[in-house]
Each structure stands twice: as C-alpha cells, then as structure tokens.
Amino acid sequence: MRDFRDAKLMAKALRQAFADRNTPISHSEALEIVAAQFGFDEWNILSARIEAASAAAGSTNRPSIEPPIPIFRIFSVEKAMEFYCGFLGFTLDWEHRFGDNFPLYCQVSRDRMIMHLSEHSGDASPGAKAFVWVTGVRAYQAELAAKDYRYMKPGVEEAPWGFEMTVIDPFSNRIAFCERK
C-alpha cells in the first residue's frame, strides 16, 4: 500500500480520473475513498494519523531522508504503460500535464517501490538504471515469464551480492531487481 502521506495527492488524482470518465465526485468523496484504501473508516481518522506522523517527524532536529524516487525518461505513454503497468504489474498512481498537448509526468508504483516517468526532455536521460532490493525475485521472474511479453524475457542471474533480474524498458532504462543471498 502507498505511504499515507500521499493521501491528498491520491485523492486529487482519483477525483481527476473520475472527472475524465464523466463521473465527477466531490473532493470529500475522493478523500473518503482514499481513507478506505488505507483501511480507515473515514478521512478524519486518516487525517489525524497523518498529522501525528508529521508532528513526530518534526519533533527531532535530525534530518529524515527517505528512499529516492527514480525518474525515467519516456517517449511514448502507450509503450510506457504497456511495460510498467501491463508487464511489470505497477499501478498508475497519478499523472500530470500542464495542459492539452503537453508532456506527461506520472507516478507508478508496486508495493513500496515508486517511480516517476516523464516525457519532459530536461527531467532525465534515457538509459538510466535503478537498483532495487526485493524478496522473491524468482517468483517475480516467473510472474513476468507467464505474461509472455514479446519484448522482454528476463532471467535471474547470480551475482556476488545476490540474485538479480534486470528488465529494460522500451526507452533503454534498466531496473535491476536483486534479492540478497
């Protein structure tokens, strides 16, 4: 499940997705749906949880550094969604465009892994690589193999640091999923 600090962004994206499908919902309805996705009875409970976590994080003078979010450059939304959502099993969390006929910037995720995909020319260079620690890399490889995706048939290789499966997206970006030995 997503980090609850993303709840308001998730509600905004959900509301936009419903509006795009000509089924508008109110902001409060979107917040209630997101709260339910996190397992809370109502938005007020989730909101209080977010406030408490923010207060706890701010009560120390130590900086808090979270895992990075890789940004991969894409050139085709259709190919990117086919690869990341269709093949790898990620979920499209939200998307942003500055207007009609503008480049896409979006977030996809699976479990606790978050990635940003961008059509913007200055955000990233194609050919980047992300290294991700995982458990169950062989099960993930079997899941991908069962999809029989015509452009990628990854295997698992043994490396000194673990068992690694590398996938390459249609834009030459690579993700190495690695399970410790």
N, CA, C and O of each residue as an XYZ file, in Angstrom:
724
protein
N       0.842     -1.185      0.000
C       0.000      0.000      0.000
C       0.879      1.237      0.000
O       1.984      1.209      0.542
N       0.417      2.297     -0.586
C       1.141      3.558     -0.685
C       1.329      4.174      0.684
O       0.600      3.842      1.619
N       2.291      5.062      0.815
C       2.549      5.812      2.038
C       1.380      6.770      2.258
O       0.951      7.441      1.320
N       0.865      6.841      3.475
C      -0.319      7.651      3.719
C      -0.076      9.141      3.518
O      -1.035      9.901      3.388
N       1.191      9.583      3.488
C       1.465     10.992      3.246
C       1.106     11.399      1.819
O       1.013     12.588      1.515
N       0.908     10.424      0.954
C       0.485     10.706     -0.419
C      -1.033     10.763     -0.544
O      -1.550     10.894     -1.653
N      -1.754     10.669      0.563
C      -3.208     10.523      0.524
C      -3.903     11.667     -0.201
O      -4.808     11.425     -1.000
N      -3.503     12.902      0.058
C      -4.181     14.027     -0.593
C      -3.907     14.039     -2.098
O      -4.800     14.338     -2.891
N      -2.676     13.714     -2.490
C      -2.376     13.625     -3.919
C      -3.171     12.492     -4.568
O      -3.652     12.617     -5.695
N      -3.298     11.389     -3.835
C      -4.065     10.267     -4.361
C      -5.527     10.669     -4.556
O      -6.134     10.326     -5.570
N      -6.091     11.393     -3.594
C      -7.481     11.824     -3.706
C      -7.657     12.762     -4.894
O      -8.642     12.667     -5.626
N      -6.710     13.658     -5.081
C      -6.776     14.586     -6.214
C      -6.723     13.820     -7.541
O      -7.488     14.109     -8.461
N      -5.816     12.844     -7.632
C      -5.702     12.048     -8.854
C      -6.964     11.217     -9.086
O      -7.416     11.074    -10.222
N      -7.526     10.675     -8.020
C      -8.747      9.880     -8.127
C      -9.900     10.749     -8.634
O     -10.652     10.344     -9.522
N     -10.028     11.935     -8.066
C     -11.092     12.845     -8.483
C     -10.951     13.199     -9.962
O     -11.936     13.235    -10.700
N      -9.703     13.462    -10.386
C      -9.460     13.791    -11.791
C      -9.787     12.607    -12.700
O     -10.364     12.778    -13.774
N      -9.408     11.398    -12.255
C      -9.687     10.199    -13.060
C     -11.188      9.998    -13.242
O     -11.637      9.649    -14.334
N     -11.968     10.214    -12.178
C     -13.417     10.100    -12.298
C     -13.972     11.194    -13.216
O     -14.857     10.936    -14.031
N     -13.448     12.411    -13.079
C     -13.911     13.512    -13.931
C     -13.604     13.225    -15.393
O     -14.422     13.513    -16.268
N     -12.433     12.661    -15.665
C     -12.054     12.321    -17.036
C     -12.992     11.282    -17.641
O     -13.120     11.185    -18.862
N     -13.640     10.514    -16.784
C     -14.577      9.480    -17.243
C     -16.034      9.946    -17.130
O     -16.960      9.135    -17.145
N     -16.216     11.257    -17.019
C     -17.549     11.859    -16.917
C     -18.364     11.316    -15.749
O     -19.584     11.184    -15.838
N     -17.677     11.004    -14.656
C     -18.323     10.574    -13.427
C     -17.735     11.388    -12.282
O     -16.983     10.860    -11.463
N     -18.077     12.672    -12.222
C     -17.448     13.530    -11.216
C     -17.811     13.103     -9.794
O     -18.933     12.678     -9.520
N     -16.829     13.228     -8.898
C     -17.059     13.007     -7.472
C     -16.520     14.231     -6.741
O     -15.659     14.946     -7.254
N     -17.034     14.458     -5.548
C     -16.576     15.607     -4.768
C     -15.208     15.308     -4.163
O     -14.772     14.159     -4.086
N     -14.551     16.376     -3.741
C     -13.241     16.207     -3.093
C     -13.379     15.361     -1.829
O     -12.535     14.508     -1.554
N     -14.441     15.599     -1.064
C     -14.627     14.822      0.173
C     -14.893     13.349     -0.134
O     -14.438     12.477      0.605
N     -15.619     13.061     -1.208
C     -15.824     11.659     -1.597
C     -14.498     10.995     -1.960
O     -14.247      9.849     -1.588
N     -13.654     11.722     -2.688
C     -12.340     11.173     -3.054
C     -11.514     10.909     -1.804
O     -10.854      9.874     -1.710
N     -11.538     11.832     -0.838
C     -10.791     11.640      0.412
C     -11.296     10.405      1.169
O     -10.499      9.643      1.717
N     -12.600     10.213      1.198
C     -13.173      9.051      1.898
C     -12.757      7.742      1.215
O     -12.472      6.756      1.893
N     -12.722      7.729     -0.113
C     -12.304      6.519     -0.846
C     -10.848      6.202     -0.540
O     -10.497      5.044     -0.317
N      -9.997      7.228     -0.527
C      -8.581      7.020     -0.220
C      -8.418      6.506      1.207
O      -7.623      5.598      1.451
N      -9.162      7.075      2.146
C      -9.088      6.607      3.536
C      -9.443      5.121      3.612
O      -8.783      4.355      4.314
N     -10.476      4.727      2.894
C     -10.870      3.313      2.876
C      -9.773      2.441      2.277
O      -9.561      1.317      2.733
N      -9.069      2.946      1.256
C      -7.976      2.182      0.655
C      -6.866      1.926      1.655
O      -6.179      0.907      1.573
N      -6.681      2.847      2.605
C      -5.662      2.671      3.638
C      -6.192      1.892      4.839
O      -5.457      1.659      5.799
N      -7.466      1.487      4.791
C      -8.031      0.682      5.866
C      -8.642      1.487      7.000
O      -8.845      0.950      8.089
N      -8.941      2.769      6.774
C      -9.541      3.612      7.804
C     -11.016      3.803      7.504
O     -11.428      3.811      6.344
N     -11.824      3.958      8.576
C     -13.266      4.107      8.411
C     -13.663      5.421      7.760
O     -14.674      5.500      7.061
N     -12.856      6.457      7.995
C     -13.185      7.760      7.418
C     -11.939      8.609      7.285
O     -10.895      8.315      7.868
N     -12.074      9.687      6.489
C     -10.950     10.570      6.213
C     -10.407     11.212      7.481
O      -9.194     11.368      7.616
N     -11.280     11.590      8.420
C     -10.829     12.274      9.636
C      -9.829     11.426     10.423
O      -8.885     11.961     11.005
N     -10.026     10.133     10.444
C      -9.106      9.249     11.160
C      -7.752      9.223     10.445
O      -6.707      9.341     11.084
N      -7.777      9.070      9.129
C      -6.526      9.078      8.370
C      -5.831     10.429      8.491
O      -4.611     10.483      8.642
N      -6.585     11.508      8.427
C      -6.015     12.846      8.545
C      -5.319     13.031      9.894
O      -4.235     13.609      9.961
N      -5.935     12.546     10.955
C      -5.320     12.640     12.285
C      -4.024     11.827     12.334
O      -3.046     12.242     12.955
N      -4.028     10.682     11.680
C      -2.831      9.836     11.620
C      -1.701     10.556     10.877
O      -0.543     10.489     11.289
N      -2.038     11.235      9.793
C      -1.050     11.988      9.024
C      -0.484     13.124      9.875
O       0.727     13.339      9.896
N      -1.356     13.849     10.577
C      -0.906     14.946     11.443
C       0.025     14.449     12.533
O       1.053     15.070     12.807
N      -0.330     13.325     13.161
C       0.503     12.777     14.232
C       1.871     12.374     13.701
O       2.887     12.611     14.355
N       1.903     11.773     12.531
C       3.178     11.357     11.940
C       4.021     12.571     11.582
O       5.239     12.555     11.764
N       3.387     13.626     11.074
C       4.121     14.844     10.732
C       4.686     15.499     11.985
O       5.822     15.973     11.980
N       3.902     15.528     13.053
C       4.366     16.120     14.309
C       5.531     15.328     14.871
O       6.502     15.906     15.359
N       5.438     13.992     14.803
C       6.527     13.145     15.312
C       7.798     13.348     14.493
O       8.897     13.374     15.047
N       7.654     13.490     13.196
C       8.820     13.696     12.336
C       9.454     15.053     12.600
O      10.673     15.199     12.501
N       8.633     16.048     12.937
C       9.158     17.381     13.181
C       9.701     17.584     14.584
O      10.266     18.639     14.872
N       9.545     16.597     15.470
C       9.960     16.760     16.859
C      11.448     16.521     17.073
O      11.934     16.669     18.194
N      12.166     16.163     16.052
C      13.593     15.916     16.178
C      14.374     16.906     15.321
O      13.866     17.409     14.319
N      15.591     17.175     15.719
C      16.430     18.072     14.932
C      17.217     17.327     13.863
O      17.912     17.944     13.056
N      17.111     16.011     13.855
C      17.812     15.210     12.847
C      17.054     15.237     11.533
O      15.825     15.163     11.520
N      17.774     15.342     10.439
C      17.075     15.247      9.147
C      16.572     13.820      8.931
O      17.141     12.856      9.442
N      15.525     13.719      8.183
C      14.964     12.416      7.846
C      15.040     12.260      6.334
O      14.428     13.032      5.596
N      15.781     11.275      5.876
C      15.956     11.068      4.441
C      15.189      9.820      4.033
O      15.346      8.755      4.630
N      14.374      9.965      3.028
C      13.583      8.849      2.529
C      14.234      8.277      1.277
O      15.106      8.909      0.680
N      13.809      7.075      0.878
C      14.396      6.487     -0.339
C      14.167      7.386     -1.551
O      13.143      8.063     -1.634
N      15.106      7.397     -2.484
C      14.936      8.227     -3.680
C      13.844      7.679     -4.590
O      13.489      6.502     -4.527
N      13.333      8.544     -5.417
C      12.353      8.142     -6.426
C      13.009      8.359     -7.783
O      13.218      9.499     -8.197
N      13.334      7.274     -8.478
C      13.954      7.454     -9.797
C      12.977      8.081    -10.784
O      11.774      7.823    -10.745
N      13.522      8.907    -11.664
C      12.749      9.489    -12.762
C      13.322      8.915    -14.054
O      14.503      9.098    -14.350
N      12.489      8.225    -14.815
C      12.904      7.650    -16.091
C      12.253      8.437    -17.222
O      11.071      8.774    -17.159
N      13.029      8.721    -18.245
C      12.533      9.414    -19.434
C      11.799      8.417    -20.312
O      12.275      7.306    -20.547
N      10.633      8.830    -20.795
C       9.837      8.009    -21.711
C       9.527      8.836    -22.955
O       9.548     10.066    -22.919
N       9.239      8.144    -24.053
C       8.920      8.818    -25.310
C       7.546      8.445    -25.842
O       7.072      9.046    -26.807
N       6.898      7.458    -25.223
C       5.567      7.025    -25.644
C       4.796      6.599    -24.403
O       5.183      5.653    -23.718
N       3.715      7.295    -24.121
C       2.895      6.959    -22.958
C       2.341      5.550    -23.115
O       2.343      4.767    -22.165
N       1.865      5.228    -24.317
C       1.289      3.909    -24.572
C       2.302      2.795    -24.283
O       1.975      1.831    -23.591
N       3.517      2.919    -24.801
C       4.556      1.902    -24.576
C       4.962      1.850    -23.097
O       5.199      0.773    -22.550
N       5.039      3.018    -22.461
C       5.414      3.051    -21.041
C       4.371      2.338    -20.187
O       4.727      1.553    -19.308
N       3.086      2.602    -20.433
C       2.031      1.971    -19.640
C       1.961      0.472    -19.913
O       1.713     -0.322    -19.005
N       2.181      0.092    -21.167
C       2.208     -1.333    -21.504
C       3.317     -2.031    -20.721
O       3.113     -3.128    -20.201
N       4.478     -1.406    -20.635
C       5.621     -2.017    -19.959
C       5.473     -1.978    -18.436
O       5.534     -3.016    -17.776
N       5.279     -0.785    -17.883
C       5.282     -0.647    -16.424
C       4.018     -1.201    -15.769
O       4.105     -1.889    -14.752
N       2.851     -0.915    -16.331
C       1.608     -1.386    -15.723
C       1.219     -2.777    -16.228
O       0.876     -3.660    -15.442
N       1.277     -2.955    -17.535
C       0.878     -4.239    -18.097
C       1.855     -5.354    -17.801
O       1.452     -6.426    -17.350
N       3.134     -5.123    -18.046
C       4.147     -6.179    -17.886
C       4.667     -6.276    -16.452
O       4.592     -7.341    -15.839
N       5.191     -5.181    -15.915
C       5.795     -5.247    -14.573
C       4.773     -5.275    -13.442
O       5.126     -5.605    -12.310
N       3.525     -4.939    -13.718
C       2.492     -5.005    -12.687
C       2.434     -3.797    -11.769
O       1.933     -3.897    -10.649
N       2.943     -2.648    -12.229
C       2.865     -1.426    -11.447
C       1.462     -0.832    -11.588
O       0.700     -1.217    -12.474
N       1.139      0.096    -10.716
C      -0.121      0.819    -10.758
C       0.171      2.276    -11.090
O       1.122      2.859    -10.569
N      -0.639      2.856    -11.948
C      -0.525      4.285    -12.242
C      -1.184      5.027    -11.080
O      -2.400      4.947    -10.903
N      -0.379      5.756    -10.279
C      -0.899      6.454     -9.102
C      -1.501      7.805     -9.461
O      -2.583      8.156     -8.990
N      -0.807      8.549    -10.282
C      -1.302      9.852    -10.715
C      -0.532     10.277    -11.960
O       0.540      9.752    -12.263
N      -1.105     11.241    -12.672
C      -0.424     11.790    -13.839
C      -0.673     13.292    -13.891
O      -1.677     13.787    -13.378
N       0.256     14.005    -14.518
C       0.148     15.454    -14.602
C       0.595     15.928    -15.981
O       1.586     15.452    -16.535
N      -0.153     16.861    -16.506
C       0.207     17.585    -17.727
C      -0.120     19.049    -17.463
O      -1.113     19.353    -16.801
N       0.704     19.953    -17.972
C       0.449     21.375    -17.777
C      -0.738     21.860    -18.609
O      -1.265     22.943    -18.355
N      -1.158     21.083    -19.584
C      -2.294     21.439    -20.421
C      -2.450     20.419    -21.522
O      -1.731     19.421    -21.575
N      -3.407     20.684    -22.407
C      -3.604     19.803    -23.555
C      -2.348     19.803    -24.421
O      -1.716     20.844    -24.602
N      -1.995     18.665    -24.942
C      -0.850     18.510    -25.831
C       0.471     18.906    -25.164
O       1.363     19.456    -25.809
N       0.583     18.616    -23.859
C       1.822     18.814    -23.119
C       2.369     17.455    -22.700
O       1.620     16.478    -22.665
N       3.647     17.373    -22.384
C       4.245     16.093    -21.980
C       3.655     15.570    -20.667
O       3.200     16.334    -19.816
N       3.681     14.271    -20.538
C       3.181     13.596    -19.334
C       4.279     13.491    -18.283
O       5.443     13.260    -18.612
N       3.907     13.661    -17.025
C       4.741     13.334    -15.870
C       3.830     12.535    -14.959
O       2.750     13.006    -14.603
N       4.246     11.327    -14.571
C       3.357     10.487    -13.775
C       4.135      9.674    -12.753
O       5.362      9.579    -12.797
N       3.385      9.095    -11.838
C       3.966      8.192    -10.847
C       3.355      6.815    -10.998
O       2.138      6.670    -11.114
N       4.222      5.794    -10.994
C       3.785      4.404    -10.965
C       4.407      3.756     -9.734
O       5.459      4.183     -9.259
N       3.747      2.723     -9.227
C       4.279      2.060     -8.039
C       3.857      0.606     -8.014
O       2.876      0.199     -8.635
N       4.637     -0.157     -7.272
C       4.295     -1.540     -6.973
C       4.869     -1.812     -5.596
O       6.052     -1.579     -5.349
N       4.043     -2.296     -4.717
C       4.420     -2.477     -3.317
C       4.969     -1.151     -2.794
O       4.263     -0.143     -2.841
N       6.200     -1.121     -2.301
C       6.764      0.120     -1.771
C       7.690      0.825     -2.764
O       8.321      1.824     -2.418
N       7.775      0.315     -3.985
C       8.630      0.947     -4.990
C       7.842      2.010     -5.751
O       6.756      1.749     -6.269
N       8.410      3.210     -5.806
C       7.797      4.340     -6.503
C       8.741      4.776     -7.620
O       9.955      4.845     -7.428
N       8.176      5.068     -8.778
C       8.952      5.596     -9.900
C       8.177      6.729    -10.546
O       6.946      6.721    -10.568
N       8.902      7.693    -11.067
C       8.292      8.746    -11.863
C       8.722      8.549    -13.312
O       9.885      8.263    -13.595
N       7.777      8.706    -14.213
C       8.025      8.594    -15.647
C       7.730      9.952    -16.262
O       6.715     10.575    -15.949
N       8.615     10.408    -17.134
C       8.474     11.762    -17.665
C       8.747     11.821    -19.156
O       9.710     11.238    -19.656
N       7.872     12.542    -19.857
C       8.107     12.860    -21.260
C       8.863     14.176    -21.409
O       9.246     14.546    -22.519
N       9.081     14.884    -20.304
C       9.783     16.176    -20.354
C      11.259     15.962    -20.694
O      11.924     15.131    -20.076
N      11.761     16.696    -21.653
C      13.120     16.477    -22.138
C      14.192     16.773    -21.104
O      15.260     16.165    -21.167
N      13.967     17.665    -20.166
C      15.006     18.012    -19.204
C      14.986     17.215    -17.912
O      15.850     17.422    -17.059
N      14.037     16.318    -17.739
C      13.908     15.619    -16.458
C      14.895     14.479    -16.278
O      15.368     14.254    -15.164
N      15.211     13.772    -17.313
C      16.092     12.613    -17.191
C      16.600     12.245    -18.579
O      16.037     12.652    -19.596
N      17.662     11.474    -18.597
C      18.208     10.980    -19.857
C      17.817      9.519    -20.026
O      17.846      8.760    -19.058
N      17.456      9.116    -21.226
C      17.164      7.696    -21.430
C      18.425      6.875    -21.177
O      19.540      7.359    -21.368
N      18.240      5.655    -20.754
C      19.374      4.769    -20.485
C      19.782      4.754    -19.023
O      20.862      4.262    -18.696
N      18.948      5.279    -18.138
C      19.250      5.279    -16.699
C      19.053      3.878    -16.130
O      18.457      3.010    -16.768
N      19.569      3.673    -14.910
C      19.413      2.384    -14.244
C      19.053      2.601    -12.786
O      19.620      3.465    -12.117
N      18.104      1.809    -12.298
C      17.735      1.811    -10.882
C      18.010      0.417    -10.332
O      17.730     -0.586    -10.990
N      18.559      0.361     -9.128
C      18.834     -0.900     -8.441
C      17.852     -1.001     -7.279
O      17.736     -0.075     -6.476
N      17.139     -2.138     -7.190
C      16.080     -2.289     -6.202
C      16.243     -3.611     -5.454
O      16.294     -4.675     -6.071
N      16.327     -3.539     -4.119
C      16.336     -4.770     -3.324
C      14.924     -5.316     -3.265
O      13.974     -4.567     -3.042
N      14.782     -6.620     -3.463
C      13.476     -7.283     -3.426
C      13.590     -8.598     -2.672
O      14.688     -9.099     -2.431
N      12.464     -9.135     -2.312
C      12.395    -10.525     -1.871
C      11.527    -11.242     -2.892
O      10.614    -10.645     -3.463
N      11.802    -12.499     -3.122
C      11.012    -13.266     -4.077
C      11.304    -12.946     -5.531
O      10.393    -12.927     -6.359
N      12.575    -12.694     -5.851
C      12.910    -12.329     -7.230
C      12.573    -13.466     -8.201
O      12.162    -13.204     -9.331
N      12.739    -14.708     -7.783
C      12.403    -15.834     -8.684
C      10.893    -15.910     -8.932
O      10.463    -16.219    -10.044
N      10.095    -15.632     -7.909
C       8.640    -15.617     -8.086
C       8.227    -14.470     -9.019
O       7.330    -14.629     -9.848
N       8.883    -13.325     -8.877
C       8.589    -12.184     -9.747
C       8.970    -12.521    -11.193
O       8.229    -12.206    -12.123
N      10.119    -13.155    -11.373
C      10.551    -13.550    -12.710
C       9.544    -14.529    -13.325
O       9.231    -14.432    -14.512
N       9.037    -15.469    -12.522
C       8.044    -16.426    -13.022
C       6.742    -15.706    -13.411
O       6.114    -16.046    -14.414
N       6.350    -14.717    -12.613
C       5.161    -13.919    -12.923
C       5.323    -13.209    -14.270
O       4.404    -13.192    -15.090
N       6.498    -12.629    -14.483
C       6.748    -11.926    -15.740
C       6.818    -12.888    -16.918
O       6.300    -12.596    -17.996
N       7.458    -14.033    -16.714
C       7.565    -15.029    -17.786
C       6.182    -15.517    -18.210
O       5.946    -15.764    -19.393
N       5.267    -15.656    -17.251
C       3.916    -16.133    -17.557
C       3.149    -15.146    -18.434
O       2.201    -15.540    -19.113
N       3.536    -13.885    -18.431
C       2.862    -12.878    -19.260
C       3.279    -12.973    -20.725
O       2.605    -12.425    -21.597
N       4.375    -13.657    -20.997
C       4.865    -13.855    -22.363
C       4.920    -12.529    -23.137
O       4.460    -12.441    -24.276
N       5.487    -11.512    -22.501
C       5.649    -10.192    -23.109
C       6.652    -10.315    -24.246
O       7.766    -10.795    -24.038
N       6.279     -9.897    -25.420
C       7.088    -10.169    -26.611
C       8.432     -9.462    -26.619
O       9.345     -9.909    -27.314
N       8.592     -8.347    -25.854
C       9.819     -7.570    -25.935
C      10.797     -7.815    -24.788
O      11.890     -7.247    -24.793
N      10.440     -8.641    -23.808
C      11.324     -8.826    -22.658
C      11.085    -10.191    -22.036
O       9.962    -10.528    -21.661
N      12.141    -10.962    -21.932
C      12.100    -12.285    -21.303
C      13.225    -12.346    -20.267
O      14.222    -13.034    -20.488
N      13.084    -11.638    -19.139
C      14.198    -11.577    -18.180
C      14.423    -12.897    -17.456
O      13.496    -13.672    -17.221
N      15.676    -13.123    -17.114
C      16.046    -14.274    -16.313
C      16.658    -13.798    -15.003
O      16.824    -12.597    -14.788
N      16.986    -14.728    -14.143
C      17.633    -14.407    -12.873
C      19.073    -14.887    -12.950
O      19.344    -16.037    -13.298
N      19.991    -13.988    -12.621
C      21.416    -14.327    -12.637
C      21.989    -14.194    -11.237
O      21.557    -13.353    -10.449
N      22.964    -15.036    -10.944
C      23.625    -14.949     -9.644
C      24.772    -13.956     -9.733
O      25.617    -14.047    -10.624
N      24.796    -13.017     -8.813
C      25.870    -12.023     -8.708
C      26.476    -12.159     -7.305
O      25.862    -12.777     -6.435
N      27.651    -11.604     -7.071
C      28.250    -11.713     -5.739
C      27.360    -11.150     -4.631
O      27.456    -11.597     -3.489
N      26.505    -10.188     -4.940
C      25.670     -9.528     -3.935
C      24.272    -10.113     -3.842
O      23.518     -9.753     -2.937
N      23.899    -11.023     -4.771
C      22.570    -11.617     -4.705
C      22.120    -12.177     -6.030
O      22.917    -12.364     -6.949
N      20.832    -12.441     -6.118
C      20.221    -12.969     -7.335
C      19.493    -11.812     -8.014
O      18.613    -11.184     -7.425
N      19.876    -11.538     -9.269
C      19.454    -10.313     -9.930
C      18.688    -10.589    -11.214
O      19.060    -11.446    -12.015
N      17.601     -9.834    -11.385
C      16.819     -9.860    -12.619
C      16.769     -8.432    -13.140
O      16.276     -7.535    -12.457
N      17.272     -8.223    -14.333
C      17.271     -6.888    -14.924
C      16.252     -6.834    -16.047
O      16.193     -7.720    -16.899
N      15.446     -5.773    -16.035
C      14.495     -5.521    -17.114
C      14.893     -4.205    -17.790
O      15.440     -3.304    -17.154
N      14.610     -4.118    -19.072
C      14.926     -2.917    -19.848
C      13.630     -2.428    -20.490
O      12.967     -3.165    -21.220
N      13.282     -1.176    -20.206
C      12.036     -0.647    -20.752
C      12.221     -0.254    -22.224
O      13.342     -0.295    -22.731
N      11.155      0.121    -22.907
C      11.261      0.463    -24.334
C      12.137      1.680    -24.631
O      12.369      2.001    -25.796
N      12.628      2.362    -23.586
C      13.409      3.580    -23.772
C      14.841      3.396    -23.277
O      15.562      4.370    -23.058
N      15.244      2.144    -23.104
C      16.589      1.733    -22.676
C      16.887      2.013    -21.204
O      18.047      1.950    -20.798
N      15.878      2.318    -20.402
C      16.070      2.438    -18.959
C      16.061      1.030    -18.369
O      15.321      0.162    -18.830
N      16.886      0.811    -17.349
C      17.002     -0.522    -16.763
C      16.651     -0.492    -15.279
O      16.940      0.470    -14.568
N      16.019     -1.576    -14.836
C      15.770     -1.781    -13.407
C      16.365     -3.138    -13.060
O      16.013     -4.150    -13.667
N      17.264     -3.158    -12.084
C      17.835     -4.410    -11.579
C      17.132     -4.736    -10.274
O      17.326     -4.046     -9.273
N      16.316     -5.782    -10.275
C      15.659     -6.264     -9.068
C      16.581     -7.323     -8.469
O      16.882     -8.322     -9.123
N      17.030     -7.116     -7.237
C      18.024     -8.011     -6.663
C      17.591     -8.512     -5.291
O      17.154     -7.744     -4.434
N      17.723     -9.810     -5.110
C      17.422    -10.448     -3.821
C      18.749    -10.835     -3.180
O      19.580    -11.498     -3.801
N      18.941    -10.411     -1.925
C      20.179    -10.747     -1.216
C      20.299    -12.250     -1.066
O      19.304    -12.964     -0.948
N      21.574    -12.727     -1.074
C      21.814    -14.161     -0.873
C      21.569    -14.526      0.562
O      21.717    -15.690      0.937
